[in-house]
Each structure stands twice: as structure tokens, then as C-alpha cells.
């Protein structure tokens, strides 16, 4: 079974008690918008990364840990 993308981001959401639905509401987007990104079907844009980072208290220097996972085989 394949691992879901954005594992660290998902863990931070749990730590902060934020669901995808709550995140979508707070960001003013529909649930599908967040779901497609959390499943890796579409990329997060810079504005969304900054908004989510602010919501989940992620520092800009740590964005790479949450939004840009290294793929198996060493390729990013």
C-alpha cells in the first residue's frame, strides 16, 4: 500500500487539531481543493503554503519538511 503524501503536514494538522474541512473553511476554499493537494493530485501554490504555514505555526525555513518531501530513490 502506497504511503499518502504530505505525512509531516498531516501529523502537524493532528498536533494542532485541524481537520482538512476546518483548514478549507479557514482558507476560504472548498474541501475538494485541499483534498486534491493533500493527495498529491495538485501542487500547493506559494500563497497557500504561506497561509497553511501560518495556520499550523510552521516557520518558513521549515516549509520544505512539510510541503516538499523527498521521494524514494533520492529524487525530490
Residue, then its C-alpha position, 0 to 999 in steps of 0.5 A: x500500500x502506497x504511503x499518502x503524501x504530505x505525512x509531516x503536514x498531516x501529523x502537524x494538522x493532528x498536533x494542532x487539531x485541524x481537520x482538512x474541512x476546518x483548514x478549507x473553511x479557514x482558507x476560504x476554499x472548498x474541501x475538494x481543493x485541499x483534498x486534491x493537494x493533500x493527495x498529491x493530485x495538485x501542487x500547493x501554490x506559494x500563497x497557500x503554503x504561506x497561509x497553511x504555514x501560518x495556520x499550523x505555526x510552521x516557520x518558513x525555513x521549515x516549509x520544505x519538511x512539510x510541503x516538499x518531501x523527498x521521494x524514494x530513490x533520492x529524487x525530490 
